[in-house]
Amino acid sequence: MTSQGDLLYTEEEEAVRSAVRSLLADHCDPAAVLARTESEQPHDRELWKALADGMGLAGLLVPEDRGGQGASHREAAVVLEELGRAVAPVPYLTSAVIATETLLACAGDAAAELLAALASGRTVGALAVPFATAPEAAPEAAHPRVRFDRGALHGEVRGVADAAAADVLLVPADGGLFAVDTGRDGVTVTPQTSLDRTRPLAVVTLDAAPARLLAEGAEADAAIRLGLRSGAGLLASEQLGLAEWCLTETVRYTKERHQFNRPVGSFQALKHRLARLWLDVVNTRAVARHAADALATGSDEPNLATALAQAHAAPVAVRAAEEAVQLHGGIGMTWEHPVHLYLKRAKADSIALGTAGRHRENLADLIDLPAPATP
């Protein structure tokens, strides 16, 4: 266990990184990801099985006495850094973080049984709210069209991330949180046109879908907020991994590409651009680690750390991907080069779980910073 406030990576965390990076190098090369995004099955179920079932990573956030690994958000953050570096098409953030954290805050046998299933990796879960929903947004505001009646759910939810890969959906409705099996009658998951095909969105239609109650009232509301907060906080680690890949690959390419008998990376203007990007990535690592540590240990204020991380990490990831496209020159504009996958993931992540602007507003409220006066 690291001391409170220590943001350095531990030996255990580096061991997790090494194992995940090795697995991704073997099973998630850019060509395979590109091919999968153009297919009818964008999710890589074999990779998910290796990560979740084979390595036990789906249960990192779940205590051992509840069927998990008993690790923390810090280890999960390292996994997400590596998944971000590979833009891996697996539902780790949505199932192993958001859905799992939501269930951890629910009491009762139904939630405990489902939590153990998610921790095993053999069941994939998704919180059925639009992926753009910010943690502080009330579930009712994100879910005006779903109602519970006579043991079944009726309504529609748009923009649900990884719903196509989910075996069970956690659906907020009428002040409660319900579990719905996607394989049951009355549940239809329709893919939406998504910018980021490595984390596709879908429309979930519920037509008298059988549902079981997991929590209600204040407990349900708190559970949903906690799930979304953990998702937003650890999304910064995914954005960090993405930005690091873009920076590393761009530096490598500018060393190899020559113009006027010189590597283009030796040009002063490009040096300055890459140096500024390096500083942005270093700062992103700091806020992402801070958010993961705050979620894991309760040090500082998790809501504050999450808002700060997203306010900074989202625009940095987008800028890193845009610079990668531009500094790769002509090859960066082609469909064959994987850099466009990173740009699409960065753009999609920038509006996921609240925009940077929304998090800045939340951050201002948390530290009681008044908005500028308008004339």
C-alpha positions in Angstrom: 0.0 0.0 0.0 1.4 3.4 -0.9 1.4 6.3 1.5 -1.3 8.9 1.2 -0.4 11.4 -1.5 2.3 9.3 -3.0 1.6 9.5 -6.8 4.7 7.4 -7.9 4.0 4.1 -9.4 4.6 1.1 -7.1 6.4 -2.1 -8.1 3.0 -3.9 -8.1 1.5 -1.3 -10.4 4.5 -1.5 -12.8 4.1 -5.3 -12.8 0.5 -4.9 -13.8 1.5 -2.4 -16.6 4.1 -4.9 -17.9 1.7 -7.8 -18.0 -1.1 -5.7 -19.7 1.3 -4.1 -22.2 2.7 -7.5 -23.2 -0.8 -9.0 -23.7 -1.8 -6.0 -25.8 1.4 -6.2 -27.9 0.4 -9.8 -28.8 -3.4 -9.4 -29.2 -4.1 -5.8 -30.0 -1.8 -4.5 -32.8 -3.0 -1.5 -34.7 -3.8 -3.5 -37.9 -6.1 -5.7 -35.9 -7.9 -2.8 -34.3 -8.3 -1.1 -37.6 -9.8 -4.2 -39.2 -12.1 -4.7 -36.3 -13.5 -1.2 -36.4 -14.5 -1.8 -40.0 -16.3 -5.1 -39.1 -19.7 -5.8 -37.6 -18.1 -6.8 -34.4 -16.0 -3.9 -33.1 -15.6 -5.4 -29.6 -12.7 -7.8 -29.2 -14.2 -10.5 -27.1 -11.1 -12.7 -27.1 -9.0 -9.9 -25.8 -11.6 -9.1 -23.1 -11.6 -12.8 -22.1 -7.8 -12.7 -21.8 -7.8 -9.5 -19.7 -10.8 -10.1 -17.6 -11.0 -13.8 -17.1 -7.4 -14.9 -17.8 -5.7 -12.0 -15.9 -8.5 -11.3 -13.4 -8.5 -7.5 -14.2 -12.2 -7.2 -14.3 -12.4 -7.5 -10.5 -9.6 -5.1 -9.5 -12.0 -2.8 -7.7 -13.9 -5.6 -6.0 -12.9 -6.7 -2.5 -11.7 -10.3 -2.3 -14.5 -11.3 0.0 -16.9 -10.2 -2.7 -15.3 -12.2 -5.5 -12.7 -9.7 -6.8 -9.0 -9.0 -6.6 -9.1 -6.5 -3.8 -6.9 -3.9 -5.5 -7.7 -0.2 -6.0 -8.4 2.6 -8.5 -4.6 3.0 -8.8 -4.1 -0.4 -10.3 -7.2 0.1 -12.5 -5.8 3.4 -13.7 -2.6 1.7 -14.8 -4.7 -0.8 -16.8 -6.6 2.0 -18.4 -3.4 3.8 -19.3 -2.3 0.8 -21.3 -5.7 0.3 -22.9 -5.6 3.9 -23.9 -2.2 3.5 -25.5 -3.6 0.7 -27.6 -7.2 2.1 -28.1 -8.2 -1.4 -27.2 -11.8 -2.2 -28.2 -12.8 -3.7 -24.8 -15.5 -2.6 -22.3 -13.1 -2.2 -19.4 -14.1 1.4 -18.4 -17.8 0.7 -18.8 -18.0 -2.7 -17.1 -15.0 -3.1 -14.8 -15.1 0.5 -13.5 -18.5 2.3 -14.0 -20.9 -0.6 -13.7 -18.7 -2.3 -11.0 -18.4 0.8 -8.9 -22.1 1.4 -9.2 -22.9 -2.1 -7.9 -20.3 -1.7 -5.0 -22.5 1.1 -3.6 -25.6 -1.1 -3.7 -26.6 -3.3 -0.8 -28.6 -6.5 -1.1 -28.2 -10.0 -2.5 -29.1 -9.1 -6.1 -26.4 -6.5 -6.4 -23.8 -8.8 -4.7 -24.6 -11.7 -7.1 -24.3 -9.4 -10.1 -21.1 -7.8 -8.7 -19.4 -11.2 -8.4 -20.4 -12.0 -12.0 -18.8 -8.8 -13.3 -15.7 -9.4 -11.2 -15.2 -12.8 -12.8 -15.1 -11.2 -16.2 -17.6 -13.7 -17.6 -20.4 -11.2 -17.5 -20.1 -7.7 -19.0 -22.2 -4.8 -17.5 -23.0 -1.3 -18.6 -24.7 1.6 -16.9 -27.5 2.5 -19.2 -27.2 6.3 -19.2 -26.0 8.4 -22.1 -22.1 8.3 -22.1 -22.1 12.1 -22.1 -23.6 12.2 -18.6 -21.5 14.1 -16.1 -21.1 12.6 -12.6 -23.0 15.5 -10.9 -25.9 15.2 -13.3 -29.0 13.8 -11.7 -30.0 10.4 -13.1 -33.5 11.7 -13.7 -32.2 14.5 -16.0 -30.3 11.9 -18.1 -33.2 9.5 -18.1 -36.5 11.2 -18.7 -38.0 8.5 -20.9 -37.6 5.3 -18.9 -40.3 4.1 -16.4 -40.9 1.1 -14.2 -44.3 -0.6 -14.3 -45.4 -4.0 -12.9 -42.0 -5.5 -12.7 -40.8 -4.3 -16.2 -39.1 -1.3 -17.8 -40.4 0.8 -20.6 -38.5 3.4 -22.6 -35.4 4.3 -24.5 -31.9 5.3 -23.7 -29.6 6.7 -26.4 -25.8 6.9 -26.5 -25.1 4.0 -24.1 -21.4 3.1 -24.5 -20.5 -0.6 -25.0 -24.2 -1.7 -24.7 -23.7 -4.0 -27.6 -21.1 -6.0 -25.6 -23.1 -6.0 -22.3 -24.8 -9.0 -20.9 -26.6 -6.9 -18.3 -27.7 -3.3 -18.1 -28.0 -1.2 -15.0 -31.0 1.0 -15.7 -32.0 4.0 -13.6 -35.8 4.5 -13.6 -38.4 6.1 -11.4 -36.0 6.7 -8.5 -34.5 3.2 -8.6 -31.7 1.2 -10.2 -32.7 -2.0 -12.0 -30.8 -4.8 -13.7 -31.9 -6.0 -17.1 -30.5 -8.9 -19.0 -29.9 -8.0 -22.6 -30.8 -11.5 -23.8 -34.3 -11.3 -22.5 -37.4 -10.4 -24.5 -38.2 -6.7 -24.5 -34.6 -5.6 -24.7 -33.3 -4.3 -28.0 -29.8 -2.8 -28.5 -29.4 -0.9 -31.8 -25.9 0.3 -32.8 -25.6 4.1 -33.4 -23.3 5.7 -35.8 -20.3 6.4 -33.6 -17.2 8.5 -34.2 -15.2 6.1 -32.1 -15.8 2.6 -33.3 -13.4 1.2 -30.6 -16.1 2.2 -28.0 -19.3 2.2 -29.9 -22.6 3.7 -28.7 -26.0 2.2 -29.0 -29.7 2.9 -28.4 -31.3 0.7 -25.7 -35.0 0.1 -26.2 -37.0 -1.4 -23.3 -40.4 -2.7 -24.1 -41.8 -4.4 -21.0 -38.3 -5.7 -20.3 -38.2 -7.9 -17.1 -36.1 -6.1 -14.4 -34.9 -6.7 -10.9 -34.5 -4.0 -8.4 -30.9 -3.3 -7.1 -31.4 -0.1 -5.1 -33.9 2.7 -4.8 -34.1 6.3 -3.5 -31.0 8.0 -2.2 -29.0 4.7 -2.4 -29.7 4.3 -6.1 -28.9 8.0 -6.7 -25.6 7.8 -4.8 -24.6 4.6 -6.5 -25.1 6.0 -10.0 -23.1 9.1 -9.1 -20.3 7.1 -7.6 -20.1 4.9 -10.7 -20.0 8.0 -13.0 -17.4 9.7 -10.8 -15.0 6.8 -10.9 -15.5 6.5 -14.6 -14.7 10.2 -15.1 -11.7 10.1 -12.8 -10.2 7.0 -14.4 -11.0 8.1 -17.9 -8.2 10.6 -17.4 -5.7 7.7 -17.1 -7.0 6.4 -20.5 -6.5 9.8 -21.9 -3.0 9.9 -20.5 -2.1 6.6 -22.2 -3.6 7.9 -25.5 -1.6 11.1 -25.3 1.6 9.3 -24.4 1.3 7.0 -27.4 0.6 10.0 -29.7 3.7 11.9 -28.3 6.0 8.9 -28.4 5.0 7.9 -32.0 5.2 11.4 -33.3 8.7 11.9 -31.8 9.8 8.6 -33.3 8.4 9.5 -36.7 9.9 13.0 -36.8 13.3 11.5 -36.1 12.9 9.1 -39.1 11.3 11.4 -41.6 13.8 13.6 -43.5 13.4 16.8 -45.5 16.3 18.8 -47.0 18.7 16.0 -45.8 17.7 16.5 -42.2 15.2 14.8 -39.8 12.1 17.0 -39.6 12.3 16.6 -35.8 15.5 18.7 -35.8 13.5 21.8 -37.1 13.2 24.3 -34.3 9.4 25.0 -34.8 8.6 21.3 -34.4 10.9 20.9 -31.4 8.9 23.7 -29.7 5.6 22.1 -30.5 6.7 18.7 -29.2 8.2 20.2 -26.1 4.9 22.0 -25.2 3.1 18.7 -25.8 5.5 16.9 -23.6 4.8 19.4 -20.7 1.1 18.9 -21.2 1.4 15.1 -21.0 3.5 15.4 -17.9 0.9 17.6 -16.2 -1.8 15.1 -17.4 0.0 12.3 -15.7 0.0 14.3 -12.4 -3.7 15.1 -12.4 -4.6 11.6 -13.6 -2.5 10.0 -10.8 -4.0 12.4 -8.3 -7.5 11.4 -9.3 -6.8 7.7 -9.1 -5.1 8.1 -5.7 -8.0 10.2 -4.4 -10.5 7.6 -5.5 -8.4 4.8 -4.0 -7.5 6.3 -0.7 -10.0 9.0 -0.1 -7.1 11.5 0.2 -7.9 15.0 -0.8 -11.4 15.3 -2.3 -12.4 12.7 -4.9 -15.0 15.0 -6.5 -12.4 17.8 -6.8 -9.7 15.5 -8.1 -12.0 14.1 -10.7 -13.2 17.5 -12.0 -9.6 18.7 -12.1 -8.4 15.6 -14.0 -11.1 15.8 -16.6 -10.8 19.6 -17.1 -7.1 19.1 -18.0 -6.8 15.7 -19.5 -9.6 15.9 -22.1 -8.2 18.8 -24.1 -4.6 17.5 -23.8 -5.6 14.2 -25.3 -7.3 15.9 -28.3 -4.3 18.2 -28.8 -1.9 15.3 -28.7 -3.9 13.3 -31.3 -4.3 16.4 -33.5 -0.5 17.1 -33.4 0.2 13.4 -34.2 -2.0 13.6 -37.3 -0.4 16.8 -38.5 3.2 16.0 -37.7 2.9 12.6 -39.4 2.4 14.5 -42.6 0.6 12.8 -45.5 0.7 9.3 -44.0 -1.1 10.6 -41.0 -4.1 11.5 -43.2 -4.5 8.0 -44.6 -7.0 5.4 -43.4 -4.3 2.8 -43.1 -2.4 4.6 -40.4 -3.8 4.0 -36.9 -3.4 7.6 -35.7 -7.0 8.5 -36.8 -8.2 5.9 -34.2 -6.5 7.9 -31.5 -8.0 11.2 -32.7 -11.5 9.7 -32.8 -11.1 8.2 -29.3 -9.7 11.5 -27.9 -12.6 13.4 -29.5 -15.2 11.0 -28.2 -13.6 10.9 -24.7 -13.6 14.7 -24.6 -17.4 14.7 -24.4 -17.8 11.5 -22.4 -18.9 11.7 -18.7 -19.0 15.5 -19.0 -17.1 18.0 -21.1 -14.0 19.8 -19.9 -16.1 22.9 -19.7 -18.7 21.2 -17.5 -15.9 19.9 -15.2 -14.4 23.4 -15.0 -17.8 24.7 -13.9 -18.0 21.9 -11.3 -14.5 22.6 -10.1 -15.3 26.3 -9.7 -18.4 25.4 -7.6 -16.4 22.9 -5.4 -13.8 25.5 -4.5 -16.3 28.4 -4.3 -14.8 30.3 -7.1 -17.4 32.8 -8.4 -17.9 33.2 -12.1 -16.7 36.5 -13.7 -19.2 39.3 -13.4 -21.1 40.1 -16.6 -21.6 43.7 -17.6 
